[in-house]
């Protein structure tokens, strides 16, 4: 959890808009949860990731290593492609 800022500093710029990054054990681990909260609610003056969508999944049947967070890099006009006109 303590090295997540370094991981993101190294890899986030290389991730294409729309790219996904999955981080393990983010909800019930104190260090990674604190980091996740800075992604969810960046403090003024903090190094932001830019526009990011996130989804956290909890596996309640497990006591340890029981969650993950998926971050999607947005921004730069990124939008999901539309492939069809009708449903």
RODONU-452804 format. One line per 5 residues: number of its first residue (from 1); their letters; for each residue y, z, x of C-alpha. Coordinates in steps of 0.2 Angstrom, whole numbers, m for minus. Layout:
! residues N
NUM = A = Y Z X | ...
END
This chain:
! residues 87
1 = XXXXX = 0 0 0 | 12 4 14 | 11 m13 22 | 14 m23 6 | 32 m27 10
6 = XXXXX = 27 m35 26 | 13 m45 18 | 26 m51 5 | 39 m55 18 | 26 m66 28
11 = XXXXX = 17 m75 13 | 30 m76 m1 | 41 m89 7 | 25 m100 10 | 20 m99 m8
16 = XXXXX = 25 m114 m19 | 34 m111 m35 | 20 m108 m48 | 9 m101 m35 | m1 m85 m38
21 = XXXXX = m3 m70 m27 | m16 m57 m33 | m15 m39 m26 | m29 m27 m28 | m28 m8 m34
26 = XXXXX = m10 m8 m40 | m9 3 m55 | m18 19 m51 | m15 20 m32 | 1 30 m29
31 = XXXXX = 7 19 m14 | 4 2 m22 | 11 8 m39 | 27 13 m31 | 28 m4 m23
36 = XXXXX = 24 m12 m40 | 38 m3 m48 | 50 m10 m36 | 44 m28 m40 | 46 m24 m59
41 = XXXXX = 63 m16 m57 | 71 m20 m41 | 85 m9 m35 | 102 m16 m32 | 103 m22 m14
46 = XXXXX = 84 m23 m12 | 76 m38 m5 | 70 m47 m21 | 56 m59 m22 | 67 m70 m33
51 = XXXXX = 61 m74 m51 | 43 m68 m53 | 31 m66 m67 | 18 m52 m66 | 3 m47 m75
56 = XXXXX = m7 m31 m71 | m25 m28 m77 | m33 m11 m78 | m52 m9 m77 | m54 8 m86
61 = XXXXX = m72 9 m84 | m70 11 m65 | m62 27 m56 | m56 19 m40 | m50 1 m35
66 = XXXXX = m49 m2 m54 | m34 m14 m56 | m25 m29 m50 | m8 m37 m52 | m5 m56 m52
71 = XXXXX = 12 m61 m47 | 18 m79 m50 | 32 m86 m40 | 45 m94 m52 | 62 m100 m49
76 = XXXXX = 68 m117 m42 | 67 m124 m60 | 48 m121 m61 | 40 m123 m78 | 22 m126 m82
81 = XXXXX = 19 m144 m85 | 16 m151 m102 | 1 m163 m103 | 0 m166 m122 | 11 m169 m137
86 = XX = 0 m161 m150 | m12 m146 m150
END
